[in-house]
Amino acid sequence: MSDDVDAALDAWWATLTRALGLEDVPVDRDAILGLAGEAAHRVVRPAAPITTFLAGYAAGLAGGSAADVASAIERSRTAARG
């Protein structure tokens, strides 16, 4: 990504996590973007936001730890790969 895109994404991440009360969220942003990209390319483009939302929801239901998030992302990637 370009420096401008990274800066905008960093700013949006900070704004959104603050708005949602998730400043300390244990998430690897690049893992989320990777999952979105994989869903968009392996399924259909609109699958990206649906996949990331459902992975986040599953991680939250599981407890919301960094391990829960990583597990939900990996399970979602596996599902997208068929």
Helices and strands as residue ranges (DSSP letters): H 3-19, H 29-42, H 47-62, H 66-81
